[in-house]
Every structure is written in structure tokens, then in C-alpha cells.
Amino acid sequence: MRQSIGAMRHSSEVIGVMDPAGPEATQPGPSRQPTRLAVEAVTLRYGGRPGVLALDDVSLTVAQNEFCVIVGPSGCGKSSLLYLAAGLQDVTSGRILLDGREVVEPGPDRGMVFQSYTLFPWLTVRANIEYGPKRRGLPAAERRDIVEHYLAEVGLVAFADHYPAQLSGGMKQRVAIARALANDPAVLLMDEPFGALDSQTRGTMQKLLLRVWERQQKTVLFVTHDIDEALVLGDRVLVMTARPGRIKAEIEVELPRPRSMAQMLEPDFIALKRRILGLLHDEIDEDH
């Protein structure tokens, strides 16, 4: 059951261009792709008035095939924004559009990947990945092809008949990513998917995600607390204010691809990291 939620308004000190336009709009940056996901003046309030103002007039766009990352202080509403985009919660005011159509409920055109793996423990890896296509009524042969494709894509062919309890954390998250992609969503929504992993596994998963994203050309909206991760993955980084969450700044990440953690030592990477850290530290100082 979807939950109803509350209100907030967006004051943005934006680095770059914020254009909450419709589906024909184009996104700033080198790709100049049409807008896929548009968040228009969205506010979110928990518990009615006065309640808790979680998001305040947030507007942003994510272009087709773009990898957009959101960072911000704890409790600023990053995850809530993803839940709204997924249709798992209701906006208090404003609207969210996917390819020009308003989001009013969950749907297979949005794939959600959480920090907790949310796999069905009674199903094998193969059956977990097949779950979405099966619910959509795809023929068995087509489902089998989809499953085999994504098992190979995330490197789990040898574990297809294992159960989640038999897998490591990184392997479980590979299954979660494959399951989300098996529905061929227009947008992949990722809520700190690697936050519970150790640093070595996290780096491996970042490489895997970038490889899959480059091959599949999906639109991704990704939430993280990790600035290094944001810069390794993202085309753009959106920095949010402390609660109530607003978009404070937009930073284009013009580092060459393919990227790796080795770039963390390069001057351009360090300069971007300092810029984001400064914005976040300002929020922490203002909040106290």
C-alpha cells in the first residue's frame, strides 16, 4: 500500500542549469539527450500539518541515458525522493513525470534497487530475476532468454540455482540489479545500493554497475553518502540541503570515461571532491 506524504519548497543555489521541463526538453551537458525523468516543484510532508517537512519544492531533471547522483546530509530526503519517483509514496504537492506521464503508482518502467537486498529468500537466483517478467506474462522462452542474459551480465551464471542465503552481500546485490534490469525499466532508481558492502566489494560493484550501464544505456538516479562513489559513477552530482531537502547545487562531472577509483588521485577529481565537501560542510554548519 502506498503511503501519503508531505510538503516542502525548493530554494536552489544551482551550479549549472536546472530545467524542470517536459519530455521534449534537453538536459545540459555533453549528451544533450531528451529529459526522461522530471521532478517538478515536489514537496513532501509527513504526518500532515505541521508534521515534518521532508522535501521543499524540489525540481530536477534526469536526461535519457544519464547517470545522475544525489548526495546530501543524512535525513535530507534523498531516499524519500527515490520512493516518490518509484511511485511507492505520494507527493504532497508538485508532480513527477516519466517520459511526460505523471507518476501515480509503481510500475515496471522504474526499477528500484535498495541498500537491503530485498530478494525473495525462497526463490533461486534465476527465479528472483525471472519474477518481474513472469508477472508481466511474458512467454517462458522469452523469460528464459532474459534471465540468461542478465545472469551473464552480472557474472552469476554459475550461481543461477543458488538461494540468497548461499550468496555473499555483493552477489545478492548483483541479483537485485539483474532483477531490476530484467523488466527493462526506463529508469533505474538506486538507494545507496552498495552502502552495506566492504570497500573492496563496493569498488567491484561500482565497476560492474558502470559496465552494465554503458552496455544497457539506462537512465539512472542514484543516491549515495559517498562522494568518491558519486564522482566515479555520475555524469552529474546534485547536492541537497539539510532537511527540509532542497537542491542546493548541481555539478557537472566532466571526468573522462571509462572511470575507475584510480582517478581519485588526479587533480580534477580532487577539485570536484573538495567542491562537494565544501557544500556539504556548509549544510552541517548551518544545521547546527
Backbone torsions as a table, in degrees:
resi	resn	phi	psi	omega
1	MET	NA	136.9	-179.9
2	ARG	-79.9	147.6	-179.6
3	GLN	-102.1	148.5	175.6
4	SER	-89.9	145.6	-176.0
5	ILE	-141.8	-172.5	-161.9
6	GLY	-115.0	-160.8	-160.4
7	ALA	-112.1	155.4	171.8
8	MET	-170.6	157.7	-177.9
9	ARG	-124.8	151.4	-164.4
10	HIS	-107.0	114.9	170.7
11	SER	-110.9	120.1	-173.4
12	SER	-120.9	135.0	171.2
13	GLU	-106.0	88.8	-164.1
14	VAL	-96.0	132.6	171.4
15	ILE	-97.4	107.2	-172.1
16	GLY	112.0	-153.6	-175.7
17	VAL	-122.8	128.9	173.9
18	MET	-110.3	114.7	-176.0
19	ASP	-130.5	91.2	-178.8
20	PRO	-76.0	63.0	-174.2
21	ALA	-95.5	179.3	-177.2
22	GLY	-80.3	-169.7	-170.2
23	PRO	-67.7	-19.7	179.3
24	GLU	-85.9	-8.6	-178.3
25	ALA	-67.8	160.0	175.9
26	THR	-113.9	153.2	-176.4
27	GLN	-94.7	139.1	176.3
28	PRO	-62.1	159.3	179.6
29	GLY	110.7	175.1	-172.0
30	PRO	-65.0	-27.2	-173.5
31	SER	-76.3	-34.5	-179.1
32	ARG	51.1	40.1	-178.7
33	GLN	-85.8	157.7	175.1
34	PRO	-62.1	153.5	177.8
35	THR	-70.4	132.1	176.3
36	ARG	-101.0	-46.3	-178.1
37	LEU	-121.2	129.6	179.6
38	ALA	-128.3	124.9	174.6
39	VAL	-105.9	118.2	-171.4
40	GLU	-117.8	106.6	174.0
41	ALA	48.9	46.7	-176.2
42	VAL	-83.3	129.4	172.1
43	THR	-121.9	152.2	-176.6
44	LEU	-141.8	124.9	178.7
45	ARG	-130.1	128.2	177.1
46	TYR	-90.8	132.8	170.0
47	GLY	82.4	17.5	179.1
48	GLY	71.2	-175.7	-177.9
49	ARG	-86.1	137.9	-1.5
50	PRO	-74.2	-34.5	176.4
51	GLY	54.7	-153.4	179.9
52	VAL	-119.6	120.1	177.0
53	LEU	-81.8	110.5	-174.6
54	ALA	-96.3	-44.4	178.4
55	LEU	-127.5	138.2	-171.8
56	ASP	-124.4	97.3	173.3
57	ASP	54.1	54.3	-177.7
58	VAL	-85.5	127.9	174.6
59	SER	-129.8	133.1	176.5
60	LEU	-161.4	162.7	173.5
61	THR	-131.4	151.3	174.1
62	VAL	-126.4	126.7	-175.4
63	ALA	-80.2	159.4	173.9
64	GLN	-57.1	131.5	178.7
65	ASN	70.0	7.1	-179.5
66	GLU	-83.2	148.7	172.2
67	PHE	-108.0	102.6	-176.6
68	CYS	-109.4	131.8	-175.9
69	VAL	-118.2	138.7	177.1
70	ILE	-112.1	129.8	172.7
71	VAL	-125.5	159.6	178.6
72	GLY	172.6	168.7	179.6
73	PRO	-61.9	156.8	176.4
74	SER	-58.2	137.5	177.6
75	GLY	81.1	11.7	-176.2
76	CYS	-86.4	-5.5	176.8
77	GLY	101.3	13.9	180.0
78	LYS	-59.7	-51.3	-178.4
79	SER	-67.0	-37.9	178.3
80	SER	-58.9	-38.4	179.7
81	LEU	-62.5	-39.3	177.3
82	LEU	-66.6	-40.6	178.8
83	TYR	-61.8	-37.8	176.9
84	LEU	-65.3	-44.8	179.7
85	ALA	-63.6	-32.1	178.5
86	ALA	-76.2	-13.0	-176.4
87	GLY	81.2	15.1	-179.3
88	LEU	-85.4	-14.7	176.0
89	GLN	-139.4	162.6	179.2
90	ASP	-99.1	139.8	172.0
91	VAL	-69.9	152.3	173.0
92	THR	-80.3	-41.4	172.8
93	SER	-151.9	166.2	-174.0
94	GLY	85.7	-169.1	179.5
95	ARG	-155.9	161.1	175.8
96	ILE	-123.5	130.7	-177.7
97	LEU	-116.8	135.9	171.8
98	LEU	-117.6	115.5	-175.7
99	ASP	51.3	39.4	175.7
100	GLY	84.8	-5.1	-179.8
101	ARG	-105.8	134.8	-176.6
102	GLU	-69.5	135.8	177.1
103	VAL	-79.8	119.8	179.9
104	VAL	-126.7	-9.4	-179.2
105	GLU	-162.7	167.0	175.8
106	PRO	-63.4	155.7	178.4
107	GLY	-163.2	160.1	-178.0
108	PRO	-68.6	-9.7	177.6
109	ASP	-77.5	-3.9	173.8
110	ARG	-127.2	121.7	177.4
111	GLY	-101.9	128.3	-176.4
112	MET	-111.2	131.5	175.2
113	VAL	-124.2	122.4	-175.8
114	PHE	-100.0	169.8	174.3
115	GLN	-67.5	-44.1	172.0
116	SER	-78.3	144.4	-163.7
117	TYR	-73.6	-22.6	175.2
118	THR	47.7	37.1	174.8
119	LEU	-86.6	157.4	174.0
120	PHE	-81.6	111.9	-173.1
121	PRO	-66.4	-21.6	-178.7
122	TRP	-87.4	-2.5	179.4
123	LEU	-109.5	147.2	175.3
124	THR	-70.3	170.7	175.1
125	VAL	-54.5	-47.4	-179.3
126	ARG	-59.4	-45.2	-177.2
127	ALA	-70.0	-33.9	175.8
128	ASN	-62.3	-44.9	-179.2
129	ILE	-67.3	-34.7	-177.4
130	GLU	-77.1	-13.2	-170.2
131	TYR	-55.7	-50.6	-178.1
132	GLY	-63.3	-54.0	177.9
133	PRO	-56.9	-33.7	179.0
134	LYS	-67.6	-42.6	178.7
135	ARG	-65.0	-29.5	178.7
136	ARG	-79.8	-4.1	175.3
137	GLY	80.6	22.8	178.5
138	LEU	-69.9	147.5	178.8
139	PRO	-60.8	152.8	-175.9
140	ALA	-57.0	-42.0	-178.7
141	ALA	-64.2	-39.9	178.8
142	GLU	-67.9	-40.1	177.5
143	ARG	-61.9	-42.0	-179.4
144	ARG	-61.8	-42.1	178.8
145	ASP	-63.7	-41.5	179.5
146	ILE	-63.0	-45.9	-178.5
147	VAL	-62.9	-46.1	-179.2
148	GLU	-62.6	-38.0	179.1
149	HIS	-61.4	-47.7	-175.4
150	TYR	-79.6	-26.9	170.4
151	LEU	-59.3	-43.3	178.3
152	ALA	-68.6	-39.2	-176.6
153	GLU	-61.5	-37.7	-178.4
154	VAL	-102.9	8.6	173.3
155	GLY	71.3	38.7	-176.8
156	LEU	-124.7	22.6	-179.7
157	VAL	-55.9	-41.6	-177.1
158	ALA	-72.0	-11.4	-177.0
159	PHE	-114.9	17.0	-174.3
160	ALA	-57.6	-33.1	-175.5
161	ASP	-103.2	12.4	174.3
162	HIS	-83.1	160.8	175.4
163	TYR	-101.7	156.8	-177.7
164	PRO	-51.5	-37.5	-178.9
165	ALA	-63.3	-17.7	-179.3
166	GLN	-93.3	3.8	-174.5
167	LEU	-111.2	153.8	172.1
168	SER	-74.8	170.1	179.4
169	GLY	-59.9	-44.3	179.4
170	GLY	-62.8	-38.3	179.4
171	MET	-68.8	-38.5	176.7
172	LYS	-61.1	-40.1	-179.1
173	GLN	-71.5	-29.3	172.8
174	ARG	-62.1	-42.3	178.2
175	VAL	-62.7	-42.6	-179.3
176	ALA	-61.5	-40.6	178.6
177	ILE	-66.6	-45.5	179.4
178	ALA	-61.5	-40.8	179.7
179	ARG	-63.4	-39.9	178.5
180	ALA	-66.4	-41.1	-177.3
181	LEU	-72.7	-24.7	-176.4
182	ALA	-62.8	-21.1	176.7
183	ASN	-85.5	0.3	-178.1
184	ASP	52.4	55.5	-177.0
185	PRO	-71.7	154.3	174.2
186	ALA	-72.0	-33.3	-177.8
187	VAL	-133.9	137.1	173.6
188	LEU	-104.5	119.6	-179.4
189	LEU	-104.4	120.5	-171.8
190	MET	-126.7	115.9	-175.1
191	ASP	-103.2	92.3	-178.8
192	GLU	45.5	53.7	-172.5
193	PRO	-65.5	-21.3	-177.9
194	PHE	-110.3	10.9	-174.4
195	GLY	-64.4	-27.4	-177.0
196	ALA	-93.1	2.1	-174.8
197	LEU	-95.3	152.3	174.3
198	ASP	-67.7	163.7	-170.6
199	SER	-62.2	-37.9	-179.1
200	GLN	-68.1	-45.8	178.4
201	THR	-64.9	-37.2	179.0
202	ARG	-60.3	-45.0	178.1
203	GLY	-61.5	-40.0	177.9
204	THR	-63.1	-41.7	-179.2
205	MET	-69.5	-33.8	175.8
206	GLN	-62.9	-44.1	177.9
207	LYS	-61.2	-44.3	-179.9
208	LEU	-61.9	-45.4	-178.3
209	LEU	-62.8	-42.8	179.1
210	LEU	-63.0	-40.4	179.2
211	ARG	-63.6	-45.4	179.5
212	VAL	-64.7	-43.1	-179.6
213	TRP	-61.6	-42.5	-179.4
214	GLU	-65.8	-36.2	179.6
215	ARG	-75.6	-42.5	-174.2
216	GLN	-86.3	-19.3	-179.5
217	GLN	53.6	51.1	177.7
218	LYS	-90.2	156.7	169.4
219	THR	-86.2	130.3	-176.4
220	VAL	-127.3	131.8	168.8
221	LEU	-116.8	116.1	-165.4
222	PHE	-125.4	128.5	177.7
223	VAL	-105.5	135.2	177.2
224	THR	-152.7	156.5	169.2
225	HIS	-93.5	-11.5	-170.2
226	ASP	-93.6	111.9	-176.9
227	ILE	-67.4	-39.8	176.8
228	ASP	-57.6	-45.1	179.1
229	GLU	-61.6	-42.9	179.9
230	ALA	-58.9	-41.4	-176.8
231	LEU	-78.2	-30.6	176.3
232	VAL	-69.5	-36.1	-172.9
233	LEU	-92.8	-40.2	-161.1
234	GLY	-86.5	149.2	164.7
235	ASP	-80.6	-36.8	175.3
236	ARG	-136.2	150.4	173.2
237	VAL	-120.8	124.3	174.6
238	LEU	-100.4	125.7	-179.3
239	VAL	-102.1	126.5	-179.4
240	MET	-100.5	154.2	175.3
241	THR	-78.7	168.0	169.5
242	ALA	-65.2	162.6	-176.6
243	ARG	-56.0	135.5	0.2
244	PRO	-73.1	136.5	-172.9
245	GLY	-69.5	128.9	172.6
246	ARG	-133.0	164.8	173.2
247	ILE	-84.5	113.8	-177.5
248	LYS	-88.0	-40.4	-175.3
249	ALA	-153.8	152.0	175.5
250	GLU	-123.8	125.8	-175.9
251	ILE	-123.0	120.9	174.8
252	GLU	-75.5	131.6	178.9
253	VAL	-102.4	98.2	-173.9
254	GLU	-98.8	31.3	174.9
255	LEU	-76.8	141.7	-177.6
256	PRO	-66.4	147.8	172.7
257	ARG	-106.7	154.2	0.4
258	PRO	-70.8	149.2	-177.1
259	ARG	-107.3	161.7	176.3
260	SER	-153.5	168.4	179.3
261	MET	-65.5	-18.1	177.6
262	ALA	-61.1	-25.9	-179.7
263	GLN	-69.8	-12.8	-179.2
264	MET	-59.6	-21.7	-178.8
265	LEU	-92.4	-3.2	-177.4
266	GLU	-84.2	147.0	-174.9
267	PRO	-57.1	-40.8	-178.6
268	ASP	-64.1	-40.1	178.6
269	PHE	-64.0	-47.1	-177.8
270	ILE	-62.4	-38.6	179.9
271	ALA	-64.2	-43.1	178.4
272	LEU	-65.0	-40.3	179.7
273	LYS	-63.1	-43.4	178.6
274	ARG	-61.7	-39.1	-179.8
275	ARG	-62.1	-45.8	-179.6
276	ILE	-69.1	-42.1	178.0
277	LEU	-58.8	-40.9	178.9
278	GLY	-61.6	-43.1	178.5
279	LEU	-63.2	-41.9	-179.7
280	LEU	-70.5	-39.5	178.6
281	HIS	-65.3	-34.5	175.0
282	ASP	-59.9	-40.0	179.7
283	GLU	-65.5	-42.9	179.8
284	ILE	-63.1	-42.9	-179.9
285	ASP	-64.2	-42.5	-179.2
286	GLU	-67.4	-33.3	-177.7
287	ASP	-70.2	-20.4	-179.4
288	HIS	-109.3	NA	NA
